Amino acid sequence: MAMLTCRDLSFGYDGHSILEKLNFEVNSGDYLCIVGENGSGKTTLIKTLLGLHPRLGGEIKMGDGLKKNEIGYLPQQTPAQRDFPASVFEVVLSGCLGRCGLRPFYNREEKALAAANLERVGMAEHSSRSYRELSGGQQQRVLLARALCATGKLLLLDEPVAGLDPAMTAEMYHLISDLNGKDGITVIMISHDMASALKYATHILHIGKEIFFGTKEQYLGSDLGLGFAARGEEAEHE
């Protein structure tokens, strides 16, 4: 059974439709990259899947035991969020909020989970540091640890390497790949980095004027995939 299924999904914001009748599904263990031109609605789609934007039509179904509060989300950061005055541990622990229910405090198990996920992303030694003092790459690792506190099943990642230098970008991709391949966490990731999308993804969802959903191999064999990949290579060499 699919973990996430979209049938004839229409989405947008403020009542304005960006895309209509989109169909795709994500199975457990998939690594789906969402690609497309700027302004095609990639981030709006992710927010619709999370329920942060109301869908304008169609349906979103969750299966394979997935619940809405069991999805980890790493959004794009605003400058104000990068300057958030909290400790690294406090930021990661906030990922356990969905587990608290009506409790106004975090319990011992949730604190242990936050510590374990900091270790998981290689940031345990920075636990007591101020989040605002970290480098961009370190902040992204902390946000990934926070997202992992919310889920052991599905991660939604919106441009997780945006603004990172090549070394930190490679490290972040490797970490996400390990979470998918070794830990079995399903990944849905927005990416403008076509080379890495095609390296790590099992499936591609291309949205925009043309729509494609299928395996990476099918995408590479399509006219849309060949053309978009070629444009990505040209941009890298400019």
Buried (B, 14 or more C-beta within 10 A) or exposed (E): EBBBBBEEBBBBBEEEEBBEEBEBBBBBEBBBBBBBBEEBBBBBBBBBBBEEBEBBEBEBEBBBEBEEEBBBBBBBBEEEBEEBEEBBBBBBBBBBBBBEEEEEEBEEEBBEBBBBBBEBBEBBEBBEBBBEEBEBBBBBBBBBBBBBBBBBBBBBBBBBBBBBEEEBBEBBBEBBBEBBBEEEBBBBBBBBBBEBBBEBBBBBBBBBEBBBBBEBEEBEEBEBBEEBBEEBEEEEEE
